Amino acid sequence: MDLSRRHFMEAGLGASLAGAVGAGLGLPASAETQNMPAWHLGYQNAPAGGFDPTPMKLVFGKAPSDLKGSLYRNGPSQLNYGDAYASHWFDGDGMIHRIAIEDGQAVHQARFVETRKREEEQAAQTFLAPGFGTIGDESYSVESPDDTNAANTSVLVVNGELLALWEAGSAFSMDAETLETKGPKTWRDDLKGMPFLAHPKVEPDGRVWNLAVGGPRVGIYRIGANGALEDFGMVNIGRAAYIHDWTMSERHLIILVQPWINENLRPPVVAGFEWQPQHGLQMLIVDKDDFSNQRWVQAPPRMFYHTGSAWEESDGTIKFDAAFYKEPVLGVDGGSAEIRGEWSGEYATEEGVLTLVEIPPQGDAKLLETGVIGEFPQVDPRYRGKHRNLVALASGASTARPGATALAVHNWTSGESQSFEFGYNRMVEEFLFVPKQGGQSDLDSWLVGPVLNIKSGVREICVFDAAHVSDGPVCIWQADYAWPLGFHGTWA
Amino acid sequence: MTRTASFAALIAASLAAAPVALASDLTVNVEGIAKAQGSIMLGLFDEASYEGDGAVNGANLKVDGNSVTVTFEGLEPGEYAVRLYHDVNDDGEMNTNPFGMPTEPFAFSNDAKGRFGPAKWDDAKFTVAADGTTHTITMN
């Protein structure tokens, strides 16, 4: 850690923003939030009308001249109606953010995804739809998965089309410029209403692969870089395992069947999970060219939410990285306490461990654990499915508040890790790799991501040099308001 | 045979004896049809048949606009419900996605909606009066 830089961030930045904090935040203090701890800013509702495009201020460093594009992000941004709090982080309405960066300028804008759930609950000013942690109101009809779609987990841009992603229903098509909602995306008439996971895998040439999960039955989407569905097939994974993410190499799809089973997918979904470690972590490896060409691989029991990406060695060994837990954590109670402003600190010790999974051509998989803890692993989009060096994670933990405190990068080639500790005052989210112009490897990348400054009550977008993360941010843009914590993003 | 015949004769006699009381007409209007093609496949049910496959009456109605109408004549007054779907591609089936969710529009009388299943009888039922009834269903 660069002490002088840290000193600047903690003292200089904070002081310079004292006026801005008093001037008014994006998140208005309401009666029920006034007595909340500072970190609860990350769980407070975003304005119903969203945020109109607003320039952010460069408050630190120099913006890279080659950094041009949009950081799109999604996250649950309506977690209470008055005293009624969402009982799971997955049940808040999705808000799509766009931070457009060009010529050293960053402009933020955001809109809620106008789902049926959003529209009816806004009209009633209360929660109605059943969900991951919510039973829902008996009067709320459910004739399709999209009737409960919160569209709150991630985003995908394919052929210029912006999609807001959930995992149990359709993607929602959005206007990539205005962020207005167009409606549920149907890839083919006979696939109307099929789920579309929030973790599609995009090959370097733009082809998109994704899964539709319905208990033990899993659909596979193959979508061309032109946005057209090229193929759809079905495989059976044997058990109704929770599948939030999966991974992919150049030649194979790798479906991780974790022993966290839910045979009864009725709301509240989270109540139906059972940890069955006797099964271990099983993986179905599917040939991209022939979905019927499959192989099962066994690994010790692990629970996970997120993978990095996979690659294949010349001898056929498949390797991928993921954030693994020894047993279910975090999502089990879904942050219901944090949403209410309560934090016991117990989850601070239940961190995901960055793990390399090695799948030999024959036999069981091996797990190689690193000393790096964290979540939201990300890799350079130029190397998805291919051999690479780096994986980045939101890392660090505090017993004093929820959320990550650091950005970490691990280099699988050198075995070295770097991190930058932001400290208590900044809640760290997912950082994305953005290739530098003319770069020769994933070491030639920027890492771009948001933090929530809970001391000043504002949002910041930080840029790091992926090869020199421990040197601290290259630059920071700051909004003079806050928006709640989110899940995942994409760069386009 | 004798018993069956006499039973049938009894039915016929009772029908003939009370034609006014049993001859209610029900007109069902289906509005808001999104695509002017295919057919509306409509089933009329009483409480006993609602949960099963056998409708008490039904109609396949060609769609060439955004609404269709059908009249059922000679119904016994009482409670009924309608279940229908729009067979957009005219293949005679209610098409579903690989997970079994309908991919063609469907609706119930009273515009009733289901919750993880079809609309319940109590939500979809309506009364066909002795002097006839018109019921309108709006697709969405």
Interface residues (C-beta under 8 A of the other chain):
Chain A: E138 Y140 S141 V142 E143 S144 P145 D189 D190 L191 K192 G193 M194 P195 A212 G214 R217 G219 F232 M234 R266
Chain B: N95 N97 P98 F99 M101 P102 T103 F106 K113 G114 R115 F116
